[in-house]
Amino acid sequence: MYVAVRRYEGVTDSQKVAQVAQEDFVPIISEMPGFVAYYCVDAGDGVMVSTSVFEHKDAEEQSTFRAGEFVAEHLAPLLPNPPQI
């Protein structure tokens, strides 16, 4: 198994981020080969952590690239700081 963990700080609306991730991002990565699971957690104090799990290293790496594109296009105002990966 391969896991991508992304930690976002400065989150302005964690509920909206979780909703958009679940409704719009998960369908994108769930079609990738070897997709296992996706989790998004509100850690409090403006921090969120997302975890993507894959059976293949290439898909895990691709998910991080796609997450960056998705955040820039759909969530930039809510996630103003780049994630720690």
ROROBA-784746 format. One line per 2 residues: number of its first residue (from 1); their letters; for each residue y negated, z negated, x of C-alpha. Coordinates in nm, 3 decimals, padded with zeros to 5 digits. Each point is the difference from the previous one (the first is absolute). Example, Ala and Ser with C-alpha at 12.3 -4.5 7.8 and 13.67 -1.06 7.14 Angstrom:
BEGIN
1 = as = 00.450:-00.780:01.230  -00.344:00.066:00.137
***
This chain:
BEGIN
1 = my = 00.000:00.000:00.000  -00.358:00.070:00.106
3 = va = -00.301:-00.183:-00.136  -00.372:00.074:00.006
5 = vr = -00.216:-00.307:-00.060  -00.372:00.051:-00.057
7 = ry = -00.245:-00.292:-00.022  -00.334:00.069:-00.167
9 = eg = -00.296:-00.237:00.032  -00.323:00.005:-00.198
11 = vt = 00.171:00.110:-00.323  -00.254:-00.004:-00.282
13 = ds = 00.233:00.029:-00.303  00.364:-00.079:00.072
15 = qk = 00.118:00.058:-00.357  -00.144:00.352:-00.006
17 = va = 00.146:00.077:00.343  00.346:-00.115:-00.113
19 = qv = -00.026:00.203:-00.321  -00.106:00.321:00.175
21 = aq = 00.264:-00.046:00.269  00.275:-00.049:-00.256
23 = ed = -00.109:00.281:-00.232  -00.111:00.262:00.251
25 = fv = 00.124:-00.076:00.354  00.356:-00.116:-00.070
27 = pi = 00.092:00.329:-00.173  -00.111:00.187:00.314
29 = is = 00.203:-00.201:00.251  00.297:-00.057:-00.228
31 = em = 00.077:00.372:00.029  00.025:-00.023:00.378
33 = pg = 00.352:00.012:00.152  00.152:-00.343:00.045
35 = fv = -00.254:-00.187:-00.214  00.133:-00.348:-00.086
37 = ay = -00.289:-00.212:-00.128  -00.374:-00.065:-00.007
39 = yc = -00.170:-00.338:-00.039  -00.367:-00.088:-00.031
41 = vd = -00.103:-00.366:00.021  -00.333:-00.173:-00.050
43 = ag = -00.009:-00.253:00.284  -00.328:-00.155:-00.119
45 = dg = -00.345:-00.015:00.157  -00.048:00.377:-00.020
47 = vm = 00.327:00.078:00.179  00.278:00.225:-00.127
49 = vs = 00.324:00.096:00.167  00.207:00.306:-00.083
51 = ts = 00.354:00.059:00.118  00.184:00.332:-00.016
53 = vf = 00.373:00.005:00.072  00.193:00.312:00.103
55 = eh = 00.341:00.089:00.135  -00.149:00.247:00.250
57 = kd = -00.260:-00.057:00.272  -00.171:00.335:-00.061
59 = ae = -00.062:-00.081:-00.366  -00.135:-00.344:00.089
61 = eq = -00.245:00.155:00.246  -00.098:00.268:-00.252
63 = st = -00.066:-00.269:-00.263  -00.265:-00.156:00.223
65 = fr = -00.172:00.338:00.039  00.013:00.061:-00.375
67 = ag = -00.126:-00.351:-00.071  -00.304:00.068:00.219
69 = ef = -00.075:00.321:-00.186  00.054:-00.165:-00.337
71 = va = -00.225:-00.296:00.075  -00.277:00.226:00.130
73 = eh = 00.016:00.215:-00.313  00.065:-00.259:-00.273
75 = la = -00.068:-00.355:00.119  -00.267:00.008:00.271
77 = pl = -00.258:-00.203:-00.198  00.261:-00.271:-00.070
79 = lp = 00.151:-00.002:00.350  -00.305:00.031:00.228
81 = np = 00.179:-00.092:00.326  00.280:00.189:00.173
83 = pq = 00.335:-00.175:-00.025  00.190:-00.177:00.273
85 = i = 00.334:00.181:00.024
***
